[in-house]
């Protein structure tokens, strides 16, 4: 695994995970309904869910690679198309200035926040689809074990996503109530949109 690939992957992960989306809203909602510990439990529960998606993606994609290199290439191209869709969606959200930062603080926090967070993450088909689309873009079939690469990238993504979620659990309510929250969200949506489209274009110029 080349260092510049891992660096690009890390930058992409941070840019994507810092955007206030459904997971962030879930974490901040629990923080504001209960205490800081509630937000932390929500963040860690989601993190465990990401690891489950990592394992599922590794098993599925590794089996696909072993069965057919052509099929894996098709998955990469379909994944690239999905990343373009997400990138364009992020850029349109930035252009329109719409905000997802609507936090409901009226209801009570659930009893088992950690378990609920894990279930929310594991059962979210969009997360599974994102993993299957995102991870293959960084795999170099000539660089060694594809399974190990998938597992490494998946764990790095899960760790960075959890760190970003913990950051929101710590300071999310302050960030989302700030007058600059909309500008912050729009900037990250724009950066993420460009990165996602760039990642999709990566395979177009790759000779692997």
ZIJOPE-V315508 format. One record per backbone hydrogen bond with DSSP energy under -1.0 kcal/mol. CO is the residue of the C=O (numbers start at 1). NH is the residue of the N-H. If there is no record, write none. Layout:
co | nh
CO | NH
CO | NH
//
This chain:
co | nh
2 | 6
3 | 7
4 | 8
5 | 9
6 | 10
7 | 11
8 | 12
9 | 13
10 | 14
11 | 15
12 | 16
13 | 17
14 | 18
21 | 25
22 | 26
23 | 27
24 | 28
25 | 29
26 | 30
27 | 31
28 | 32
29 | 33
30 | 34
35 | 39
36 | 40
37 | 41
38 | 42
39 | 43
40 | 44
41 | 45
42 | 46
43 | 47
44 | 48
45 | 49
46 | 50
47 | 51
48 | 52
49 | 53
50 | 54
51 | 55
52 | 56
53 | 57
54 | 58
55 | 59
56 | 60
57 | 61
58 | 62
59 | 63
60 | 64
61 | 65
62 | 66
63 | 67
64 | 68
68 | 72
69 | 73
70 | 74
71 | 75
72 | 76
73 | 77
74 | 78
75 | 79
76 | 80
77 | 81
78 | 82
79 | 83
80 | 84
81 | 85
82 | 86
83 | 87
84 | 88
85 | 89
86 | 90
87 | 91
88 | 92
89 | 93
90 | 94
91 | 95
92 | 96
93 | 97
100 | 102
112 | 116
113 | 117
114 | 118
115 | 119
116 | 120
117 | 121
118 | 122
119 | 123
121 | 124
124 | 128
125 | 129
126 | 130
127 | 131
128 | 132
129 | 133
130 | 134
131 | 135
135 | 138
136 | 139
140 | 143
145 | 149
146 | 150
147 | 151
148 | 152
149 | 153
150 | 154
151 | 155
152 | 156
153 | 157
154 | 158
155 | 159
156 | 160
157 | 161
158 | 162
159 | 163
160 | 164
161 | 165
162 | 166
163 | 167
164 | 168
165 | 169
166 | 170
167 | 171
168 | 172
171 | 175
172 | 176
173 | 177
178 | 181
180 | 184
181 | 185
182 | 186
183 | 187
184 | 188
185 | 189
186 | 190
187 | 191
188 | 192
189 | 193
190 | 194
191 | 195
192 | 196
193 | 197
194 | 198
195 | 199
196 | 200
197 | 201
//
